[in-house]
Structure formats: structure tokens, C-alpha cells
Amino acid sequence: MIDLTVRPEGLQHNIACARERGIRLPTFAQMRDPSRIPGDVLERLSRTGLWDLDPVNLFRISWHNEPKETGGLFGKPNVIEFPSELTGVPCRIIALVGKWFPTGCHKVGASIGCLLPELVTGRFDASRQRAVWPSTGNFCRGGAFNSKLLGVPSIGLMPAGMSRERFEWLQSIGAEVVTTPGKESNVKGVFDKTVELAADPRNAVFNQFSMMGNHLWHYEVTAAAMLEAFENCARPGDRFSGACFMTGSAGTIGAGDRLKEVWPRLQLGAGEALQCPTMLTGGYGIHRLEGTGDNHVPWIHNLRNTDLVIAVDDADAMGLLRLFNEPAGRAFLAKARGLSPEWLEKLSLLGISGISNLICCIKMARYYEFGSRDVIATVLTDSMDLYGSRLDELRAREGEYGEAEAMAGFARHLLGQNTDAMEELGYRGRRRVHNLKYYTWVEQRGRTVQELDELWYGDEFEKVHAQAADIDRLIEAFNEAAGC
């Protein structure tokens, strides 16, 4: 469970900091349902840019933001539906859009989910400590943004080989950047560095892979947005049949716990890179799918609710990066598939992990033979705004991209998706993947076998889900004490 033990000294320091900076914290209920946000906050938001370093933007950590760069308020969840002309499968695939969060990525939600319980209990002392955000990219962006709004010094910790845009933005807001060797798959180096940083009492490490606040935010906020999006688009007789998520920190797949409570027959798919098939085969490797699996199974992944493991070839994701964003690729999709220029513009809403999530959905649809009444949901974690340098690298390495390349890319990377490199998990399969947590979290990170068994045999996740109301009460008391 999330430790909600109050440390009075740290709590009083945090309240004083909030009072001095005029900070009011959002509750889980408000992030889930922005109609609960007070009118004075809405008035301030109407004058504030989406990425502005203003504490009021804490209330924009929601899937409901108006898709505007400045002054937007709230509406229905931001969602797009992929037409069968693109996906090649008859079922409906919908995706929540992450671009319209502050920082342009939904990881700002995972970071606030980890930070809020620590802040309102005083377990993290904003007057004395720095927030360390270990990540392979977007989580430390979100954490650094939230830290800046709260006036907290922050350290963004990630492998040196991540996309250039991530480092440039962190430096632009004054975050300290610490790098470790390697790229996306080298998360162990990040973990090892957190041990060194945590030895300094001035540093508080917010580990998204093990902190249940990450899971809880998606269970509360992402799942609610998905259920609302389904209700908004459902036709008579439609079924909410599946949800797929690439598992970087395994936070987003926590939404599946809630989806299954409402739709018990929903199939929940966990994606990873084929080049790093940890869940599928116990394998390891180096891959290019930024924001996805990293040679281990996160502590917060509830394997009891995972039905399907799906491996995505990173060549497919990078191929679609070009098809979706090169002029020749879009021209081919318009000509051969009849997609309008207006719809094709939406393809810029997919970053690399979003493309990978789409591939997962297509593979799930083929595996379960979903039809036109079946709906699969996923998320677009971020957008192409964060991957321009990767597109430039592909152009330099692979050369020009014309109609022939687009035709071949569509046939291979979309129509060519099949049911290889997948496993439907029964009891033993789920248990097998869960047991892989032992090698990271017990042998290396100080967890106990008893804690690991409690995740499997006990009701740990249900207890965490029940804590949202308790955390909201602490947030409301904090805001009242701060007088903001």
C-alpha cells in the first residue's frame, strides 16, 4: 500500500511553501472529473498557457483538457478513433490523446500520482529535499514540470541515449540532468544511480516502477477517461472488448484493473519490444521503443489481470514513424486508403510508444478475431513533437522516402501484423511473469519474498485502489491549511 503516515514537521514545511507560493493541489476526483474544479481555478486557467510554469496548471493534469495551447478549459476526453482503412482490422480502435497534457505527455499524471501522497503527508519535505525522477524519458519530464510548479528542486535521471528533445526541455526549465550509460533498455543503470543519489538525505527518489501512486493515478484517472470515451462513441451492441498498453513502468496498464471491474470480459494486453522480450520469453535486449519495456517487470504491474503478452518489432514502430509523418507516406494513405487530409493530420498525435500501442491493438484484434462491434482502447502517451530528431536520424540512415517505400511500409507494418510473438496467459503464464519480479526487486532492490508473494496471493492492489479517497481527504486538508 501507499504509506500515508504523516510526518508533522515535513507537512508543516510543505504547507508553508504552498501558502507562500499560492499553490492549491488537485485531488484525484478533480483530475478524474474536472467539473469538480472550483470556479476561481477555472478563471485562472482561462488566462494560462498549457505549458506555462504556473501552479494552476496542476489542475490540467487530466485527459479532459481542451486541445488548445493557451486558455483552454475542459470538455470530453481527448480521443481519436483509427479507421479500418488504416488498421486493416474490422474492430474499432480508440486512443486517449496525451499531447494535451502539460509537457505534451500523460506521464505528468504518473508523476503527480507519486508526488501527492508524499507531499500531503510530509514524507517528502519540499523545503529541504530535491525530487529525483528516474526515467527513460517522459516521467522525468513530468516530474520536473510538477516540481517546478511546486518550487521544488529536481533531478531528471535517464540514459544518455534518449532523444535530444527530452534533454533540451529539462534544461530549459532549470532541472538538473543526470545521465547513465546506454539507451532505452538500460534501466538497470538508472536504478543503480538512484541508490547512489538516495544516500544523500537531501534527495527523495520517486521511482515510477515501484511506487503505487503511479498505478493508482491510472486506475482512477485514465480508466475513467477510457470508460467515458467508450460511452461517447459506442453504438448499440458495441462491446468494450480489449485494452492494450506497452509496459514501460506498467503504470498505464493499471487502468485495466478498473476497466475489468466494469467490463469483466475485457481482454487486457501488455506490450513490450520484440527485441527485449522479458515477459514473453524471459529474454533481454536493446530496442528503440522509447518509453516501453526495459529488461525487467515493474513492481506495480498487476499480472493477475494481464491476459495477453504482445511483442512489437521495433522495426514496425520505426517504419510507421516514417509512414505517418513523411509527406509521401501521408499522400499514399490518402490515395490508396481514402483517408482525408484532416484525418491524416491526427497522425502527428502518435509518438513512438503511441505507434507501438496501435500495433498492439491490431495484433490483439487479429488474435481474438474481433469484429465491428468490438472496441479496443489504448493511449497515445505523447506525440511527434518529442521525436523530430528520431525522424531526422531515420532519414539520414535510410535515405529518401517515396511512394514505393510508403506502399511497402503500409503492407509490412500495418497489413502485415499477425499473431506471432504473442502469448495468451493462463494462471501459470501470469505467475511465471510475476515471478520475474524477484530478480530485480528482491535480489537487487531490497524487497522481500513476503512482499512479492503478497502482490500475488494477497489483495495489495485492491487496498491501493481504496486509498484514493483517503489521499483526497489529505489533499483537501492540506489546501485548507495552506489557505489557497
C-alpha positions as semicolon CSV with decimal commas, in nm:
position;residue;x (nm);y (nm);z (nm)
1;M;0,000;0,000;0,000
2;I;0,093;0,365;-0,024
3;D;0,237;0,478;0,310
4;L;0,016;0,761;0,437
5;T;0,188;0,801;0,772
6;V;0,209;1,173;0,847
7;R;0,541;1,334;0,933
8;P;0,431;1,657;1,104
9;E;0,749;1,861;1,054
10;G;0,769;1,793;0,681
11;L;0,396;1,851;0,642
12;Q;0,416;2,191;0,809
13;H;0,708;2,289;0,587
14;N;0,510;2,185;0,278
15;I;0,203;2,380;0,390
16;A;0,416;2,689;0,445
17;C;0,570;2,652;0,099
18;A;0,225;2,616;-0,059
19;R;0,093;2,919;0,129
20;E;0,391;3,130;0,023
21;R;0,357;3,031;-0,346
22;G;-0,023;3,031;-0,359
23;I;-0,038;2,662;-0,451
24;R;-0,356;2,459;-0,441
25;L;-0,330;2,086;-0,511
26;P;-0,577;1,890;-0,729
27;T;-0,750;1,583;-0,590
28;F;-0,778;1,254;-0,773
29;A;-1,151;1,325;-0,801
30;Q;-1,082;1,658;-0,976
31;M;-0,828;1,508;-1,215
32;R;-1,081;1,238;-1,296
33;D;-1,376;1,480;-1,328
34;P;-1,278;1,844;-1,395
35;S;-1,636;1,960;-1,332
36;R;-1,534;1,941;-0,963
37;I;-1,267;2,211;-1,008
38;P;-1,353;2,540;-0,829
39;G;-1,460;2,840;-1,038
40;D;-1,168;3,062;-0,934
41;V;-0,925;2,798;-1,059
42;L;-1,111;2,779;-1,391
43;E;-1,088;3,157;-1,424
44;R;-0,710;3,144;-1,376
45;L;-0,677;2,859;-1,625
46;S;-0,862;3,064;-1,887
47;R;-0,564;3,306;-1,880
48;T;-0,286;3,044;-1,864
49;G;-0,096;2,857;-2,134
50;L;-0,096;2,478;-2,132
51;W;0,279;2,454;-2,066
52;D;0,314;2,768;-1,855
53;L;0,514;2,724;-1,535
54;D;0,218;2,833;-1,324
55;P;0,099;2,620;-1,028
56;V;-0,259;2,642;-1,154
57;N;-0,157;2,402;-1,433
58;L;-0,155;2,123;-1,176
59;F;-0,530;2,121;-1,243
60;R;-0,464;2,047;-1,610
61;I;-0,330;1,702;-1,525
62;S;-0,635;1,549;-1,689
63;W;-0,740;1,375;-2,011
64;H;-1,018;1,636;-2,048
65;N;-0,814;1,943;-2,144
66;E;-0,939;2,144;-2,438
67;P;-0,693;2,087;-2,726
68;K;-0,560;2,443;-2,712
69;E;-0,214;2,582;-2,646
70;T;-0,347;2,853;-2,415
71;G;-0,662;2,943;-2,224
72;G;-0,833;2,608;-2,271
73;L;-1,063;2,463;-2,007
74;F;-1,220;2,117;-2,015
75;G;-1,450;1,903;-2,225
76;K;-1,487;1,539;-2,319
77;P;-1,175;1,321;-2,305
78;N;-0,937;1,383;-2,593
79;V;-0,965;1,074;-2,811
80;I;-0,921;0,965;-3,171
81;E;-1,056;0,658;-3,350
82;F;-0,845;0,475;-3,606
83;P;-1,038;0,379;-3,921
84;S;-1,028;0,025;-4,052
85;E;-0,886;0,164;-4,377
86;L;-0,568;0,232;-4,179
87;T;-0,558;-0,057;-3,932
88;G;-0,675;-0,336;-4,161
89;V;-0,898;-0,485;-3,888
90;P;-1,278;-0,454;-3,861
91;C;-1,295;-0,367;-3,492
92;R;-1,288;-0,012;-3,360
93;I;-0,966;0,113;-3,201
94;I;-0,983;0,429;-2,991
95;A;-0,698;0,609;-2,815
96;L;-0,679;0,878;-2,550
97;V;-0,451;1,162;-2,662
98;G;-0,157;1,255;-2,441
99;K;-0,041;1,563;-2,630
100;W;-0,285;1,792;-2,449
101;F;-0,134;1,742;-2,106
102;P;0,116;1,998;-1,979
103;T;0,458;1,881;-2,112
104;G;0,277;1,710;-2,400
105;C;0,274;1,370;-2,233
106;H;0,049;1,179;-1,993
107;K;0,346;1,091;-1,770
108;V;0,285;1,418;-1,588
109;G;-0,010;1,228;-1,435
110;A;0,203;0,936;-1,321
111;S;0,447;1,177;-1,157
112;I;0,176;1,369;-0,968
113;G;0,029;1,036;-0,857
114;C;0,363;0,952;-0,696
115;L;0,427;1,300;-0,556
116;L;0,092;1,395;-0,400
117;P;0,082;1,129;-0,123
118;E;0,439;1,212;-0,022
119;L;0,372;1,586;-0,022
120;V;0,049;1,590;0,181
121;T;0,188;1,353;0,445
122;G;0,519;1,538;0,482
123;R;0,714;1,226;0,389
124;F;0,873;1,446;0,124
125;D;0,988;1,782;0,261
126;A;0,971;2,047;-0,010
127;S;1,178;2,289;0,197
128;R;1,475;2,055;0,237
129;Q;1,476;1,792;-0,036
130;R;1,522;1,755;-0,409
131;A;1,292;1,531;-0,610
132;V;1,474;1,268;-0,816
133;W;1,282;1,134;-1,116
134;P;1,438;0,814;-1,259
135;S;1,309;0,751;-1,607
136;T;1,380;0,664;-1,966
137;G;1,228;0,993;-2,073
138;N;0,882;1,129;-2,016
139;F;0,837;1,052;-1,645
140;C;1,127;1,277;-1,551
141;R;0,982;1,546;-1,780
142;G;0,653;1,527;-1,593
143;G;0,824;1,511;-1,257
144;A;1,048;1,807;-1,333
145;F;0,746;2,009;-1,451
146;N;0,546;1,935;-1,137
147;S;0,849;2,007;-0,923
148;K;0,896;2,343;-1,091
149;L;0,531;2,437;-1,029
150;L;0,576;2,349;-0,663
151;G;0,908;2,531;-0,627
152;V;1,095;2,207;-0,560
153;P;1,447;2,145;-0,698
154;S;1,450;1,838;-0,922
155;I;1,688;1,594;-1,086
156;G;1,593;1,427;-1,412
157;L;1,770;1,090;-1,430
158;M;1,776;0,895;-1,756
159;P;2,005;0,713;-2,003
160;A;2,229;0,934;-2,214
161;G;2,098;0,791;-2,542
162;M;1,741;0,920;-2,516
163;S;1,602;1,167;-2,770
164;R;1,761;1,512;-2,776
165;E;1,428;1,688;-2,721
166;R;1,398;1,541;-2,370
167;F;1,730;1,682;-2,250
168;E;1,679;2,023;-2,408
169;W;1,343;2,074;-2,243
170;L;1,462;1,963;-1,897
171;Q;1,748;2,208;-1,916
172;S;1,514;2,486;-2,031
173;I;1,317;2,472;-1,706
174;G;1,622;2,456;-1,483
175;A;1,614;2,089;-1,387
176;E;1,943;1,921;-1,308
177;V;2,006;1,638;-1,555
178;V;2,196;1,324;-1,456
179;T;2,264;1,063;-1,722
180;T;2,362;0,699;-1,712
181;P;2,522;0,494;-1,991
182;G;2,310;0,341;-2,264
183;K;1,968;0,391;-2,413
184;E;1,607;0,283;-2,359
185;S;1,680;-0,070;-2,240
186;N;1,949;0,023;-1,989
187;V;1,718;0,094;-1,696
188;K;1,934;-0,105;-1,452
189;G;2,195;0,168;-1,476
190;V;1,926;0,418;-1,382
191;F;1,823;0,206;-1,084
192;D;2,183;0,174;-0,968
193;K;2,226;0,551;-0,987
194;T;1,918;0,604;-0,769
195;V;2,089;0,409;-0,491
196;E;2,381;0,649;-0,505
197;L;2,155;0,955;-0,510
198;A;1,930;0,824;-0,232
199;A;2,229;0,801;0,001
200;D;2,214;1,182;0,023
201;P;1,926;1,272;0,259
202;R;1,860;1,582;0,052
203;N;1,737;1,359;-0,231
204;A;1,398;1,187;-0,243
205;V;1,366;0,928;-0,520
206;F;1,029;0,891;-0,691
207;N;1,058;0,553;-0,860
208;Q;0,770;0,514;-1,104
209;F;0,842;0,142;-1,145
210;S;0,771;0,064;-0,780
211;M;0,554;0,348;-0,641
212;M;0,187;0,254;-0,630
213;G;0,084;0,617;-0,680
214;N;0,164;0,566;-1,048
215;H;-0,071;0,266;-1,069
216;L;-0,339;0,444;-0,867
217;W;-0,342;0,755;-1,087
218;H;-0,415;0,547;-1,395
219;Y;-0,668;0,328;-1,213
220;E;-0,856;0,641;-1,107
221;V;-0,800;0,890;-1,389
222;T;-0,704;0,708;-1,711
223;A;-0,962;0,431;-1,666
224;A;-1,240;0,684;-1,603
225;A;-1,148;0,872;-1,921
226;M;-1,145;0,548;-2,120
227;L;-1,484;0,442;-1,991
228;E;-1,624;0,784;-2,075
229;A;-1,466;0,776;-2,421
230;F;-1,622;0,437;-2,488
231;E;-1,965;0,558;-2,379
232;N;-1,930;0,863;-2,603
233;C;-1,853;0,658;-2,914
234;A;-2,040;0,332;-2,851
235;R;-2,313;0,228;-3,091
236;P;-2,597;-0,007;-2,991
237;G;-2,449;-0,352;-2,936
238;D;-2,086;-0,241;-2,908
239;R;-1,866;-0,420;-2,655
240;F;-1,565;-0,284;-2,470
241;S;-1,361;-0,590;-2,560
242;G;-0,997;-0,502;-2,511
243;A;-0,730;-0,261;-2,393
244;C;-0,359;-0,268;-2,478
245;F;-0,067;-0,081;-2,326
246;M;0,306;-0,101;-2,380
247;T;0,453;-0,155;-2,033
248;G;0,730;0,090;-1,956
249;S;0,669;0,150;-1,587
250;A;0,345;-0,056;-1,607
251;G;0,155;0,241;-1,468
252;T;-0,088;0,290;-1,755
253;I;-0,188;-0,075;-1,761
254;G;-0,317;-0,015;-1,407
255;A;-0,620;0,139;-1,580
256;G;-0,703;-0,216;-1,687
257;D;-0,783;-0,313;-1,329
258;R;-1,070;-0,066;-1,329
259;L;-1,180;-0,149;-1,684
260;K;-1,213;-0,515;-1,589
261;E;-1,428;-0,428;-1,289
262;V;-1,677;-0,262;-1,526
263;W;-1,628;-0,495;-1,825
264;P;-1,523;-0,833;-1,677
265;R;-1,480;-0,999;-2,018
266;L;-1,241;-0,731;-2,143
267;Q;-0,906;-0,869;-2,258
268;L;-0,603;-0,680;-2,122
269;G;-0,285;-0,683;-2,328
270;A;0,066;-0,593;-2,210
271;G;0,311;-0,491;-2,481
272;E;0,688;-0,495;-2,494
273;A;0,959;-0,476;-2,760
274;L;1,028;-0,795;-2,956
275;Q;1,396;-0,708;-2,923
276;C;1,358;-0,715;-2,542
277;P;1,102;-0,994;-2,478
278;T;1,121;-1,011;-2,098
279;M;0,758;-1,109;-2,035
280;L;0,726;-1,325;-2,344
281;T;1,036;-1,543;-2,309
282;G;1,232;-1,415;-2,009
283;G;1,458;-1,254;-2,267
284;Y;1,656;-0,933;-2,278
285;G;1,799;-0,698;-2,534
286;I;1,836;-0,349;-2,676
287;H;1,546;-0,180;-2,856
288;R;1,432;0,157;-2,994
289;L;1,081;0,188;-2,849
290;E;1,126;0,483;-2,616
291;G;0,903;0,466;-2,311
292;T;0,848;0,089;-2,322
293;G;0,984;-0,227;-2,156
294;D;1,330;-0,227;-2,003
295;N;1,463;-0,579;-1,926
296;H;1,258;-0,620;-1,610
297;V;0,900;-0,648;-1,483
298;P;0,789;-0,342;-1,281
299;W;0,681;-0,399;-0,922
300;I;0,347;-0,224;-0,979
301;H;0,233;-0,446;-1,269
302;N;-0,071;-0,649;-1,157
303;L;-0,008;-0,969;-1,352
304;R;-0,325;-1,135;-1,224
305;N;-0,522;-0,906;-1,457
306;T;-0,300;-0,944;-1,766
307;D;-0,446;-1,171;-2,034
308;L;-0,210;-1,133;-2,327
309;V;0,159;-1,050;-2,381
310;I;0,230;-0,886;-2,715
311;A;0,577;-0,825;-2,857
312;V;0,617;-0,536;-3,102
313;D;0,903;-0,538;-3,351
314;D;1,073;-0,204;-3,321
315;A;1,126;-0,209;-3,698
316;D;0,748;-0,189;-3,734
317;A;0,718;0,108;-3,499
318;M;1,003;0,298;-3,663
319;G;0,867;0,214;-4,007
320;L;0,530;0,359;-3,913
321;L;0,702;0,665;-3,773
322;R;0,808;0,741;-4,129
323;L;0,484;0,629;-4,298
324;F;0,276;0,850;-4,067
325;N;0,498;1,158;-4,088
326;E;0,666;1,168;-4,427
327;P;0,474;1,362;-4,696
328;A;0,494;1,063;-4,929
329;G;0,353;0,838;-4,658
330;R;0,052;1,057;-4,598
331;A;0,000;1,103;-4,971
332;F;-0,009;0,726;-5,016
333;L;-0,260;0,682;-4,731
334;A;-0,483;0,946;-4,885
335;K;-0,462;0,798;-5,233
336;A;-0,471;0,425;-5,157
337;R;-0,682;0,418;-4,840
338;G;-0,907;0,718;-4,890
339;L;-0,808;0,897;-4,570
340;S;-0,879;1,267;-4,564
341;P;-0,602;1,527;-4,516
342;E;-0,782;1,642;-4,200
343;W;-0,768;1,293;-4,050
344;L;-0,410;1,234;-4,161
345;E;-0,305;1,539;-3,958
346;K;-0,404;1,341;-3,649
347;L;-0,117;1,101;-3,712
348;S;0,116;1,361;-3,560
349;L;-0,053;1,282;-3,227
350;L;0,131;0,948;-3,217
351;G;0,481;0,930;-3,073
352;I;0,684;0,609;-3,079
353;S;0,507;0,449;-2,783
354;G;0,168;0,552;-2,924
355;I;0,252;0,381;-3,253
356;S;0,358;0,074;-3,055
357;N;0,026;0,077;-2,868
358;L;-0,161;0,089;-3,200
359;I;0,034;-0,214;-3,322
360;C;-0,056;-0,398;-3,000
361;C;-0,424;-0,327;-3,060
362;I;-0,408;-0,456;-3,418
363;K;-0,236;-0,776;-3,307
364;M;-0,492;-0,826;-3,028
365;A;-0,775;-0,774;-3,277
366;R;-0,633;-1,041;-3,507
367;Y;-0,567;-1,284;-3,223
368;Y;-0,920;-1,269;-3,078
369;E;-1,083;-1,219;-3,421
370;F;-1,264;-0,907;-3,302
371;G;-1,540;-0,777;-3,527
372;S;-1,711;-0,447;-3,599
373;R;-1,895;-0,442;-3,262
374;D;-1,575;-0,482;-3,061
375;V;-1,388;-0,178;-2,928
376;I;-1,023;-0,178;-2,817
377;A;-0,878;0,117;-2,624
378;T;-0,525;0,242;-2,573
379;V;-0,338;0,567;-2,510
380;L;-0,115;0,792;-2,717
381;T;0,142;0,864;-2,450
382;D;0,294;1,163;-2,629
383;S;0,320;1,300;-2,983
384;M;0,565;1,356;-3,267
385;D;0,658;1,686;-3,103
386;L;0,912;1,487;-2,899
387;Y;1,061;1,278;-3,181
388;G;1,162;1,512;-3,462
389;S;1,526;1,420;-3,407
390;R;1,445;1,049;-3,441
391;L;1,278;1,115;-3,776
392;D;1,585;1,307;-3,889
393;E;1,805;1,013;-3,786
394;L;1,593;0,769;-3,986
395;R;1,612;0,992;-4,294
396;A;1,989;1,015;-4,264
397;R;2,028;0,639;-4,221
398;E;1,765;0,509;-4,464
399;G;1,752;0,777;-4,731
400;E;1,462;0,928;-4,920
401;Y;1,105;0,813;-4,860
402;G;0,877;0,794;-5,162
403;E;0,558;0,622;-5,276
404;A;0,727;0,283;-5,314
405;E;0,857;0,296;-4,958
406;A;0,516;0,404;-4,831
407;M;0,340;0,121;-5,015
408;A;0,585;-0,134;-4,879
409;G;0,570;0,016;-4,529
410;F;0,191;0,002;-4,518
411;A;0,187;-0,360;-4,637
412;R;0,455;-0,472;-4,395
413;H;0,400;-0,267;-4,083
414;L;0,018;-0,248;-4,077
415;L;-0,145;-0,509;-4,302
416;G;0,139;-0,747;-4,222
417;Q;0,071;-0,756;-3,849
418;N;-0,011;-1,109;-3,737
419;T;-0,036;-1,318;-3,422
420;D;0,328;-1,420;-3,388
421;A;0,532;-1,322;-3,082
422;M;0,227;-1,328;-2,853
423;E;0,117;-1,541;-2,558
424;E;-0,226;-1,571;-2,401
425;L;-0,166;-1,607;-2,029
426;G;-0,335;-1,864;-1,814
427;Y;-0,268;-1,899;-1,444
428;R;0,080;-2,044;-1,490
429;G;0,175;-1,786;-1,751
430;R;0,070;-1,497;-1,529
431;R;0,255;-1,650;-1,237
432;R;0,566;-1,703;-1,449
433;V;0,583;-1,336;-1,548
434;H;0,507;-1,222;-1,192
435;N;0,795;-1,434;-1,063
436;L;1,039;-1,241;-1,285
437;K;0,996;-0,950;-1,043
438;Y;1,208;-1,148;-0,795
439;Y;1,532;-1,092;-0,986
440;T;1,502;-0,713;-0,992
441;W;1,308;-0,625;-0,679
442;V;1,414;-0,890;-0,425
443;E;1,770;-0,968;-0,533
444;Q;1,866;-0,611;-0,627
445;R;1,625;-0,358;-0,474
446;G;1,563;-0,472;-0,116
447;R;1,208;-0,603;-0,139
448;T;1,124;-0,924;0,047
449;V;0,984;-1,252;-0,078
450;Q;0,690;-1,195;0,157
451;E;0,611;-0,865;-0,015
452;L;0,638;-1,030;-0,355
453;D;0,401;-1,309;-0,251
454;E;0,155;-1,055;-0,110
455;L;0,132;-0,896;-0,454
456;W;0,026;-1,233;-0,593
457;Y;-0,172;-1,406;-0,320
458;G;-0,300;-1,106;-0,127
459;D;-0,521;-0,808;-0,200
460;E;-0,249;-0,545;-0,221
461;F;-0,380;-0,382;-0,537
462;E;-0,737;-0,365;-0,404
463;K;-0,605;-0,195;-0,090
464;V;-0,421;0,061;-0,303
465;H;-0,736;0,131;-0,506
466;A;-0,925;0,204;-0,185
467;Q;-0,669;0,468;-0,084
468;A;-0,773;0,730;-0,341
469;A;-1,045;0,868;-0,111
470;D;-0,802;0,881;0,183
471;I;-0,545;1,070;-0,025
472;D;-0,811;1,315;-0,144
473;R;-0,906;1,390;0,216
474;L;-0,542;1,461;0,295
475;I;-0,517;1,689;-0,009
476;E;-0,829;1,881;0,093
477;A;-0,695;1,924;0,447
478;F;-0,360;2,040;0,304
479;N;-0,528;2,301;0,082
480;E;-0,736;2,427;0,370
481;A;-0,433;2,461;0,597
482;A;-0,241;2,643;0,321
483;G;-0,538;2,876;0,269
484;C;-0,509;2,862;-0,110
